[in-house]
Amino acid sequence: MYDDASYYTFIPSAQPQEEGPQRGKHSRKLSLLKQPNADAQADVGPLEGDGQAHEVGTITSGPPKATLRRRSQSYSDFHDAVRAVLGPGGRNIKNSNVPKNEEEIKNELDFGDWYHSLEHDLLDASHGDYQQYQNHLELSQSHLDSLLEDTSSTLDLLSSLSNSFKAVEAQTTAFQKQCEGILQEQNRMTEMASNLDKNLKYYNFLEPVTRRLNAPGAGSFVRSKEFSEMLSRLDDCLEYMADRPTHREAATYHSRYRLLLTRGLTLIRVHFVGGLREIASDVTRRIADKQLNDTTMSTLLYAKFRVGASELKEVAQEIRKRAVPPVNSEPGADAEYQSLMNELYTSYSATRGRLVIPLTRKRIGDIAMAPSTSKDLVAFARSSIGYIKGVCSDEYDLWRNWFEGEDGIYDFLESVCEPLYDHLRPRIIHENQLIKLCELCTLLQTRYMHDQDEDSEPTEPNYLDFSVLIQSALEDAQTRLVFRTQAILRDEIENYRPKPDDLDYPARNRRVSLSGTKSHVPVTSGRKGSIAEPTTPMPKTPMVVEEGDSPNGRWGFDIEAAFKGWYPTLKKAIWLLSRIYRLVNSTVFDDLAHQIVHQTTMSLHHAASLIGSKSTNVDGQLFLIKHLLILKQQIVAFDIEFVTPSVSFDFSGVTNTFWELRERGGLFDPRNLWRFMGGGLLPKVVENMLDAKVELDGRLRTVINEFTINFATRMTSIVDANATIKRGFDGVKAVEKIQELSEREVPLLRRKLEEYLDDIRTKETLVGAVQDQVMQNYETFYDLYTAEKRSNGKAISKKGKGRDDEVWDPDMFGEWTAGLFRVGKIGLEDEDEHSRSRSLSRDGSV
């Protein structure tokens, strides 16, 4: 009836399952929030009309798996299929009156009912799977609806919980902030309590330290370590009060702490002085008991004082640490507790002075009375200063054992040196020998003083600088040396009265020449004109002259022979400069050197004028040239610095002018004022002293110019300006006269130069200067002569000698004078010949 291929049915694979596990699978899980409907179960009852109970848990996410079944082709097959589907416990027929089997059919009506019932059952059986699936879906829908409801309720609950959590979070945050604020307040209160405790300890320390320092026997507390800590706490309290002046009663506590610190440092001073007094009294008692030798005396004076020095030094260091000026104090201000430290220095110095100074005074007295030093200033100074230096070194080392630093040490050592100065200073003042004073200055400078000119290394911090102690002795010696130098300058140079023998020139030169040639080697050259050794030999370089230098001594030449040709004031000036050089301050030496050179120059100028009036002007000029050249050469050895001349105003002329106007009665007359304006009414500018070198060079140039002009004038006086304008002047005869005078004066010039000067180049320079002056005078004459001739209309020869009755032109006259003067030829030829002869003599050949 039906096609097998066209009949398809979808039947879920309904396999019987155990009820318990299925219900356990599909029971609802417990909510985490334990809601009231947590125990509610889904409706998983069996479908109506189905003989099997299908659980909801068998429902998957989709429809059941489809299967193919054959369509029944007959009623029996259909019936079998229905029964196979329904099973033995199939669905019950709703109408109980319908016959259940064939035996119960009695009539057609029963059959119709049975047939309709069967047909209905078959129809229901054919739709059973679908109905079952529909029921299953409905059950799933109801289950899902319940899940949606549960989910909605859960979401609502979660939303409420989220709001609750947010509220709790806000409350927790607020609570945390409150806790943090409370914690900060706690920390602030803790810090405040700590600060209060720190601040209060600076105030609470006042009472216990007051009781401690004012208690009986507080002096014995000084040596303990707690005393140093207590002073440190007092320093901290003072610093605290000084940094916080706005605190209540800070000024009161500051002053009280200051008094307590002063009290503590005073206890240190008392303890220090007491300990020092005990040691000194013990040493004094032992010295007074018996006579002691030097070794025992040294042991008592130094070893005994070193025993307890370290402990007292540590105690005294507490005062020294606080004896510093405040931070904002003015420069040079004394420290607050420096007076206490000075008291320690004074007490120690007085105690040591009572022990050492008497012994030092006795020892210096013994040295002063010794035969070798009683009359010799330098020997006494060497012995006494050496002894004092040893004592000062020992005292310095002992001082370092008692104190830190060098404050006060040199004041004490100066008192130790007083016995030395009591003997040395009077001897310096009464010493009149300049050489002894120079030797004393040299001794002090070379042995005890540091060289200020050289970049020497600084003195070691723990080493005695003895130059500080001996500086006064050096200053006394230098002062006396300067005084004696000025006295010698005044008596033997400035106020020197020359003897007749000092001015006996040129005879004095001849006597010196004769005495000098006695010791010279005889001339070995047979040539006429060979020159012997200079009569007054001079050193090649400037020398420093020492009185008492032996002839042919360290300078390699006869000093006495050199000095014989010198004027006494020049000799004394060089000797003075050589003695005081480097012995006094450079500024003082420059001043003295300028005075010496100035006065020597004036003395030589005065002597030259006397010689010129006694003998001739040429002798006076050559005398001055010779000695000025020697002086200029010698002062090169002394580093005399340039001195700016001091300028002053002379108002004496103003005073004299006013007195003159007053005497004449025209003081208030304007005409008199204008008349005397240029004659003395204005003050004069006066230079007190020129620079010595400049003055010396100026005077040397002046005398050389005077010398050359003098000799040139003697040769050309016939052709001066006044002679050429005379009527009847004959130029040719004048030139002949010039030649005659020149031929006579040139040998005289050279002979005079030989008498006074030894240096050949100097002599030739002067001869050349005379020649130049002669040429200058002749050129002046020639210009005047030719101008006069041209004015008269006469021709003048331009060049060459011309006729015999004409005047030579300057070129021709210059050639003639060059042959006459022979500048640089005569002297140099003789010098070369003399040098060759001396070389041959040294080689042993004639």
KOLNU-705634 format. One line per 8 residues: their letters; for each residue x, y, z of C-alpha. Coordinates in steps of 0.25 Angstrom, whole numbers, plus 5000, padded with zeros to 4 digits. Layout:
REM KOLNU-705634
a = X Y Z  ...;
This chain:
REM KOLNU-705634
myddasyy = 5000 5000 5000  5011 5010 5003  5025 5011 4996  5036 5006 5006  5045 5017 5001  5035 5028 5003  5032 5026 5017  5042 5032 5027;
tfipsaqp = 5040 5035 5041  5049 5042 5051  5050 5034 5063  5060 5038 5074  5069 5027 5079  5062 5025 5092  5071 5016 5100  5066 5012 5114;
qeegpqrg = 5075 5019 5124  5076 5018 5139  5067 5028 5146  5076 5031 5157  5088 5036 5149  5080 5043 5139  5073 5051 5150  5086 5053 5156;
khsrklsl = 5092 5059 5143  5080 5069 5141  5078 5073 5155  5082 5088 5157  5095 5092 5163  5095 5099 5176  5097 5114 5174  5109 5121 5179;
lkqpnada = 5100 5131 5186  5091 5120 5192  5078 5126 5187  5065 5122 5192  5061 5114 5180  5075 5107 5179  5068 5093 5182  5057 5094 5171;
qadvgple = 5058 5083 5161  5053 5083 5147  5041 5077 5142  5046 5064 5136  5034 5055 5137  5030 5045 5126  5021 5049 5114  5007 5046 5115;
gdgqahev = 5003 5033 5107  5018 5029 5107  5021 5016 5114  5035 5020 5116  5040 5031 5125  5050 5040 5117  5058 5049 5125  5061 5064 5121;
gtitsgpp = 5076 5060 5122  5074 5052 5109  5071 5064 5101  5082 5070 5094  5084 5083 5088  5077 5079 5075  5066 5069 5070  5068 5054 5072;
katlrrrs = 5076 5047 5062  5067 5042 5050  5066 5028 5047  5059 5021 5035  5047 5011 5037  5040 5003 5027  5025 5006 5025  5015 4995 5029;
qsysdfhd = 5009 4989 5017  4997 4982 5024  4989 4983 5036  4997 4972 5043  5010 4978 5040  5004 4991 5044  4999 4985 5057  5012 4978 5059;
avravlgp = 5019 4992 5057  5010 4999 5066  5012 4988 5077  5027 4989 5074  5026 5004 5076  5017 5004 5088  5022 4992 5094  5015 4982 5103;
ggrnikns = 5012 4994 5113  5007 5002 5102  4997 5014 5104  4984 5011 5109  4972 5013 5102  4964 5025 5107  4951 5019 5105  4949 5007 5114;
nvpkneee = 4937 5003 5107  4944 4999 5094  4947 4985 5093  4961 4981 5095  4962 4969 5087  4954 4961 5077  4947 4952 5087  4940 4964 5093;
ikneldfg = 4934 4968 5080  4920 4965 5080  4914 4973 5069  4917 4982 5058  4916 4994 5067  4927 4988 5076  4935 4985 5064  4933 5000 5059;
dwyhsleh = 4937 5005 5072  4949 4995 5073  4953 4999 5059  4952 5014 5061  4960 5012 5074  4970 5004 5067  4971 5014 5056  4972 5025 5066;
dlldashg = 4983 5017 5073  4990 5014 5060  4989 5029 5056  4994 5032 5070  5005 5022 5069  5010 5028 5056  5010 5042 5062  5016 5037 5075;
dyqqyqnh = 5031 5040 5072  5027 5054 5067  5018 5055 5079  5029 5050 5088  5039 5060 5082  5029 5071 5083  5028 5068 5098  5042 5067 5099;
lelsqshl = 5044 5081 5093  5033 5086 5102  5040 5081 5113  5053 5087 5109  5046 5100 5106  5040 5100 5120  5054 5096 5126  5061 5107 5118;
dslledts = 5050 5117 5122  5053 5113 5137  5068 5115 5133  5065 5128 5128  5057 5132 5140  5069 5127 5149  5079 5134 5140  5071 5147 5141;
stldllss = 5069 5146 5156  5084 5142 5157  5088 5155 5148  5079 5163 5157  5086 5157 5169  5099 5159 5163  5095 5174 5160  5091 5176 5174;
lsnsfkav = 5104 5169 5179  5112 5178 5170  5105 5190 5175  5108 5185 5189  5122 5182 5186  5124 5197 5180  5118 5202 5193  5127 5193 5201;
eaqttafq = 5139 5198 5192  5135 5212 5194  5134 5210 5209  5147 5202 5209  5154 5214 5202  5148 5224 5211  5152 5215 5223  5166 5213 5217;
kqcegilq = 5168 5228 5215  5163 5230 5230  5173 5220 5234  5184 5227 5226  5181 5240 5232  5181 5234 5246  5194 5227 5243  5200 5240 5238;
eqnrmtem = 5195 5247 5250  5201 5236 5258  5215 5238 5251  5214 5253 5253  5211 5251 5267  5222 5241 5269  5232 5251 5261  5227 5262 5270;
asnldknl = 5229 5254 5282  5243 5250 5277  5246 5265 5274  5241 5269 5287  5250 5259 5293  5262 5264 5285  5259 5278 5288  5256 5276 5303;
kyynflep = 5269 5269 5305  5276 5282 5302  5268 5289 5313  5268 5277 5322  5283 5276 5322  5285 5289 5330  5281 5284 5343  5290 5272 5344;
vtrrlnap = 5302 5279 5338  5300 5291 5348  5301 5281 5359  5313 5274 5354  5321 5286 5351  5318 5293 5364  5319 5281 5373  5331 5281 5383;
gagsfvrs = 5343 5274 5377  5339 5277 5363  5354 5279 5359  5357 5265 5361  5346 5262 5350  5355 5269 5340  5364 5257 5336  5352 5247 5334;
kefsemls = 5347 5244 5320  5333 5248 5324  5338 5263 5326  5341 5264 5311  5328 5258 5307  5321 5268 5316  5328 5280 5310  5324 5274 5296;
rlddcley = 5310 5274 5300  5311 5288 5305  5316 5292 5292  5304 5285 5285  5295 5292 5295  5301 5306 5292  5300 5303 5277  5286 5299 5278;
madrpthr = 5282 5311 5286  5289 5320 5276  5282 5314 5264  5269 5316 5270  5268 5330 5276  5252 5330 5275  5251 5319 5285  5245 5323 5298;
eaatyhsr = 5256 5326 5308  5267 5322 5298  5275 5334 5302  5274 5331 5316  5279 5316 5314  5290 5321 5305  5296 5330 5315  5295 5320 5326;
yrllltrg = 5301 5309 5317  5312 5319 5314  5315 5322 5328  5316 5307 5331  5325 5305 5319  5334 5316 5325  5333 5309 5338  5338 5296 5332;
ltlirvhf = 5349 5302 5324  5353 5310 5337  5354 5297 5344  5364 5292 5333  5372 5304 5334  5373 5302 5350  5377 5288 5348  5387 5291 5337;
vgglreia = 5394 5302 5345  5394 5293 5358  5400 5281 5351  5411 5290 5344  5413 5297 5358  5415 5283 5364  5426 5279 5354  5433 5292 5355;
sdvtrria = 5434 5292 5370  5439 5278 5370  5450 5281 5360  5453 5294 5367  5454 5286 5380  5464 5276 5374  5472 5287 5368  5474 5294 5381;
dkqlndtt = 5477 5282 5389  5491 5279 5382  5500 5284 5371  5497 5277 5358  5505 5274 5346  5500 5278 5332  5494 5264 5329  5486 5263 5342;
mstllyak = 5482 5277 5340  5477 5274 5326  5469 5262 5331  5462 5270 5342  5459 5282 5333  5454 5274 5321  5451 5259 5324  5444 5262 5337;
frvgasel = 5435 5272 5329  5432 5262 5319  5426 5251 5328  5412 5258 5331  5412 5266 5318  5403 5257 5310  5392 5257 5320  5392 5272 5322;
kevaqeir = 5393 5274 5307  5381 5266 5305  5373 5274 5316  5379 5288 5310  5374 5284 5296  5359 5285 5301  5362 5300 5303  5370 5301 5290;
kravppvn = 5358 5295 5282  5349 5306 5287  5359 5317 5286  5355 5321 5272  5348 5333 5267  5333 5332 5263  5329 5330 5249  5323 5344 5246;
sepgadae = 5334 5351 5254  5342 5363 5249  5356 5360 5243  5366 5361 5254  5356 5359 5266  5361 5351 5277  5354 5337 5281  5345 5337 5293;
yqslmnel = 5354 5327 5301  5367 5331 5295  5370 5339 5308  5369 5325 5316  5379 5319 5306  5388 5331 5307  5388 5329 5322  5393 5315 5320;
ytsysatr = 5404 5320 5311  5407 5331 5321  5408 5321 5332  5416 5311 5325  5426 5322 5320  5427 5328 5334  5430 5315 5340  5440 5310 5330;
grlviplt = 5446 5324 5330  5449 5324 5344  5456 5311 5342  5463 5313 5329  5466 5328 5328  5475 5329 5340  5484 5318 5335  5484 5324 5321;
rkrigdia = 5488 5338 5326  5499 5331 5334  5504 5324 5322  5504 5336 5313  5511 5344 5324  5522 5333 5324  5523 5334 5309  5524 5349 5309;
mapstskd = 5536 5348 5320  5544 5338 5312  5557 5343 5306  5554 5339 5292  5540 5346 5292  5542 5358 5301  5546 5368 5291  5543 5361 5278;
lvafarss = 5528 5364 5274  5527 5353 5263  5534 5342 5272  5524 5346 5283  5512 5346 5274  5516 5332 5268  5518 5326 5282  5506 5332 5289;
igyikgvc = 5496 5331 5277  5500 5316 5276  5497 5313 5290  5484 5321 5290  5480 5313 5277  5482 5300 5285  5474 5305 5297  5463 5310 5288;
sdeydlwr = 5462 5296 5280  5461 5289 5293  5450 5298 5298  5443 5297 5285  5442 5282 5286  5438 5282 5300  5427 5292 5296  5422 5283 5286;
nwfegedg = 5420 5272 5297  5411 5282 5304  5403 5289 5294  5398 5288 5280  5402 5298 5270  5412 5310 5271  5404 5320 5277  5411 5327 5288;
iydflesv = 5424 5319 5286  5432 5330 5280  5428 5340 5290  5434 5331 5301  5446 5328 5293  5449 5343 5291  5449 5344 5306  5459 5333 5306;
ceplydhl = 5467 5341 5296  5467 5353 5305  5481 5350 5312  5487 5349 5298  5482 5363 5294  5486 5369 5307  5500 5366 5303  5500 5367 5288;
rpriihen = 5492 5379 5286  5501 5389 5294  5513 5382 5287  5507 5385 5273  5504 5399 5277  5518 5402 5281  5525 5395 5270  5531 5405 5260;
qliklcel = 5539 5396 5251  5530 5394 5238  5537 5381 5235  5533 5375 5248  5519 5379 5246  5519 5374 5232  5525 5360 5237  5513 5360 5247;
ctllqtry = 5503 5362 5237  5509 5352 5228  5509 5342 5240  5495 5344 5243  5490 5344 5228  5497 5332 5224  5496 5323 5236  5483 5326 5243;
mhdqdeds = 5474 5334 5232  5466 5328 5221  5470 5334 5207  5458 5342 5203  5462 5344 5188  5462 5329 5185  5449 5321 5184  5453 5312 5196;
eptepnyl = 5444 5302 5202  5434 5306 5213  5439 5303 5227  5434 5290 5233  5422 5292 5242  5429 5285 5254  5443 5291 5252  5448 5303 5259;
dfsvliqs = 5449 5316 5251  5461 5322 5258  5462 5333 5248  5450 5339 5255  5457 5340 5268  5470 5345 5262  5464 5355 5253  5465 5366 5263;
aledaqtr = 5480 5364 5264  5481 5365 5249  5473 5378 5249  5482 5384 5260  5494 5380 5252  5489 5386 5239  5484 5399 5246  5498 5401 5252;
lvfrtqai = 5504 5397 5238  5496 5407 5231  5499 5418 5241  5514 5415 5240  5513 5415 5225  5507 5429 5225  5517 5434 5235  5528 5429 5226;
lrdeieny = 5521 5435 5214  5520 5448 5221  5534 5449 5227  5543 5442 5217  5535 5445 5204  5526 5457 5205  5535 5465 5215  5548 5460 5210;
rpkpddld = 5559 5470 5209  5569 5466 5199  5584 5466 5202  5594 5472 5193  5599 5459 5189  5585 5455 5185  5584 5467 5175  5599 5466 5170;
yparnrrv = 5595 5462 5155  5601 5459 5146  5613 5456 5155  5605 5446 5163  5603 5438 5150  5618 5438 5147  5621 5433 5161  5611 5422 5160;
slsgtksh = 5616 5418 5146  5630 5417 5151  5626 5409 5163  5618 5400 5154  5629 5397 5144  5639 5392 5154  5632 5379 5155  5629 5378 5140;
vpvtsgrk = 5636 5369 5131  5646 5376 5122  5642 5379 5108  5646 5368 5099  5643 5374 5086  5654 5382 5079  5643 5391 5073  5643 5405 5077;
gsiaeptt = 5629 5409 5083  5627 5395 5089  5617 5397 5101  5620 5392 5114  5608 5387 5124  5599 5398 5128  5604 5405 5140  5591 5403 5148;
pmpktpmv = 5585 5390 5143  5570 5388 5144  5562 5375 5145  5555 5371 5133  5542 5371 5141  5537 5380 5152  5542 5375 5165  5537 5376 5180;
veegdspn = 5548 5381 5188  5552 5376 5202  5560 5384 5211  5572 5375 5215  5573 5367 5202  5587 5364 5200  5594 5368 5187  5592 5358 5176;
grwgfdie = 5582 5352 5184  5569 5346 5179  5567 5356 5168  5580 5352 5161  5586 5366 5161  5592 5376 5170  5581 5383 5177  5590 5393 5184;
aafkgwyp = 5596 5396 5170  5582 5399 5165  5578 5407 5176  5591 5416 5175  5585 5423 5163  5571 5425 5169  5566 5437 5177  5564 5434 5191;
tlkkaiwl = 5549 5436 5191  5547 5427 5179  5555 5416 5186  5546 5418 5199  5533 5418 5191  5536 5405 5184  5541 5399 5197  5528 5403 5204;
lsriyrlv = 5519 5398 5193  5526 5385 5193  5525 5384 5208  5510 5387 5209  5506 5379 5196  5496 5369 5200  5497 5371 5215  5485 5381 5216;
nstvfddl = 5471 5382 5209  5472 5384 5194  5464 5397 5196  5473 5402 5207  5485 5398 5198  5480 5405 5186  5478 5418 5194  5492 5417 5200;
ahqivhqt = 5498 5414 5187  5492 5426 5180  5497 5434 5191  5511 5429 5191  5512 5430 5176  5506 5444 5176  5516 5449 5187  5527 5442 5180;
tmslhhaa = 5524 5448 5167  5523 5462 5174  5536 5459 5181  5543 5456 5168  5537 5468 5161  5543 5477 5172  5556 5470 5172  5557 5472 5156;
sligskst = 5554 5487 5158  5565 5488 5168  5575 5480 5159  5571 5489 5147  5573 5502 5155  5587 5496 5160  5592 5490 5148  5584 5491 5135;
nvdgqlfl = 5570 5489 5130  5574 5477 5122  5579 5470 5134  5567 5473 5142  5558 5468 5131  5566 5455 5129  5566 5453 5144  5551 5454 5144;
ikhllilk = 5549 5445 5132  5559 5434 5137  5552 5433 5151  5538 5434 5145  5541 5423 5136  5546 5415 5147  5534 5418 5156  5524 5415 5144;
qqivafdi = 5532 5401 5142  5532 5397 5156  5517 5400 5160  5513 5390 5149  5516 5379 5159  5505 5385 5169  5491 5383 5164  5487 5398 5167;
efvtpsvs = 5473 5399 5163  5467 5412 5156  5463 5422 5166  5452 5432 5162  5457 5446 5167  5449 5452 5178  5442 5465 5175  5439 5476 5185;
fdfsgvtn = 5435 5490 5184  5444 5501 5189  5436 5513 5195  5448 5521 5200  5448 5530 5188  5433 5533 5191  5436 5537 5205  5448 5545 5201;
tfwelrer = 5440 5553 5191  5429 5556 5201  5439 5561 5211  5446 5570 5200  5433 5576 5196  5429 5579 5210  5443 5586 5212  5440 5594 5200;
gglfdprn = 5426 5598 5204  5420 5592 5191  5414 5580 5196  5400 5583 5191  5404 5590 5178  5399 5581 5166  5411 5586 5158  5421 5580 5168;
lwrfmggg = 5414 5567 5168  5415 5566 5153  5429 5570 5153  5433 5560 5163  5424 5549 5157  5435 5543 5149  5447 5546 5159  5443 5538 5171;
llpkvven = 5428 5539 5174  5425 5525 5169  5431 5513 5177  5442 5506 5170  5442 5491 5167  5454 5484 5172  5459 5470 5169  5466 5466 5182;
mldakvel = 5475 5455 5176  5476 5450 5162  5478 5435 5159  5493 5432 5161  5495 5425 5148  5488 5436 5140  5496 5447 5148  5509 5439 5146;
dgrlrtvi = 5507 5437 5131  5503 5452 5129  5515 5457 5136  5524 5448 5128  5518 5453 5115  5520 5467 5119  5535 5466 5123  5538 5458 5110;
neftinfa = 5531 5469 5102  5539 5479 5110  5552 5472 5107  5550 5470 5092  5545 5484 5090  5557 5489 5098  5567 5482 5090  5560 5485 5077;
trmtsivd = 5559 5500 5080  5574 5500 5083  5576 5495 5069  5566 5503 5062  5565 5516 5070  5571 5524 5059  5559 5521 5050  5547 5524 5059;
anatikrg = 5535 5532 5055  5541 5545 5061  5554 5544 5053  5548 5541 5040  5541 5555 5040  5553 5563 5043  5559 5571 5032  5571 5566 5025;
fdgvkave = 5568 5552 5029  5577 5542 5021  5570 5528 5020  5582 5521 5014  5591 5526 5025  5580 5522 5035  5580 5508 5029  5595 5507 5030;
kiqelser = 5594 5512 5045  5584 5501 5048  5593 5490 5042  5604 5495 5050  5596 5496 5063  5590 5482 5060  5604 5476 5058  5608 5481 5071;
evpllrrk = 5596 5478 5079  5593 5464 5075  5606 5458 5081  5603 5466 5093  5589 5460 5093  5594 5446 5092  5604 5448 5103  5594 5453 5112;
leeylddi = 5585 5442 5110  5596 5432 5112  5599 5438 5126  5584 5437 5130  5578 5425 5123  5582 5411 5121  5571 5405 5112  5576 5407 5097;
rtketlvg = 5562 5408 5092  5558 5418 5101  5569 5427 5097  5567 5425 5082  5552 5428 5085  5556 5442 5091  5566 5445 5080  5555 5442 5070;
avqdqvmq = 5546 5451 5077  5556 5462 5076  5558 5460 5062  5543 5460 5059  5542 5473 5067  5554 5479 5059  5547 5475 5046  5534 5481 5051;
nyetfydl = 5541 5494 5054  5548 5494 5041  5535 5492 5033  5529 5504 5040  5541 5512 5036  5540 5508 5022  5526 5511 5020  5528 5525 5026;
ytaekrsn = 5540 5527 5017  5534 5522 5004  5521 5531 5007  5530 5543 5009  5537 5540 4996  5525 5539 4988  5519 5551 4994  5532 5558 4989;
gkaiskkg = 5530 5552 4975  5542 5543 4976  5542 5529 4970  5545 5517 4979  5550 5504 4975  5540 5493 4976  5548 5481 4979  5562 5477 4982;
kgrddevw = 5574 5484 4987  5574 5495 4977  5585 5505 4976  5595 5508 4987  5589 5521 4990  5575 5515 4992  5568 5509 5005  5566 5494 5005;
dpdmfgew = 5552 5489 5005  5547 5480 5016  5550 5467 5009  5564 5470 5007  5566 5475 5021  5559 5462 5026  5569 5454 5018  5581 5462 5024;
taglfrvg = 5575 5461 5039  5573 5446 5037  5588 5444 5034  5592 5453 5045  5583 5447 5056  5583 5433 5051  5572 5429 5060  5571 5414 5062;
kigleded = 5585 5411 5056  5596 5415 5065  5590 5409 5078  5584 5397 5071  5598 5394 5064  5605 5396 5077  5595 5387 5084  5596 5376 5074;
ehsrsrsl = 5611 5377 5074  5611 5376 5089  5602 5364 5089  5611 5357 5080  5623 5360 5088  5617 5355 5101  5612 5342 5093  5627 5340 5089;
srdgsv = 5632 5342 5103  5622 5332 5109  5627 5322 5098  5641 5324 5102  5646 5331 5089  5651 5345 5088;
